[in-house]
Amino acid sequence: MDERKSGRRVTEEFKVEAVKLVTERGHPVAEVAARLGVSTYSLYGWIKR
């Protein structure tokens, strides 16, 4: 769920940890996004930053 659609704001720490699950631990983006309740679009954006 995209944070803009839900109105929910996530912390920078949450974003960093989500990115680490993908980049350091090798989990698929779709799996991490679903587990954390964010969109894959948001997660890809955090990774890009």
C-alpha positions, -999 to 999 in steps of 0.1 A, spaced: 0 0 0 15 33 -11 21 56 18 4 85 0 -28 65 -6 -30 53 30 -19 86 46 5 65 67 40 80 70 69 57 76 101 66 93 135 69 76 146 40 98 118 18 85 128 26 49 165 18 56 156 -15 72 133 -24 43 160 -16 18 185 -37 37 162 -67 35 165 -65 -3 200 -53 -8 219 -71 19 198 -101 26 186 -108 -9 149 -110 -3 127 -102 -34 113 -67 -35 77 -80 -40 80 -102 -9 94 -75 13 68 -49 1 40 -73 8 53 -83 42 57 -47 53 25 -34 37 41 -10 13 39 -8 -25 67 -22 -46 68 12 -63 76 28 -29 102 2 -21 120 6 -54 121 43 -48 137 39 -15 163 15 -30 170 40 -57 177 67 -32 
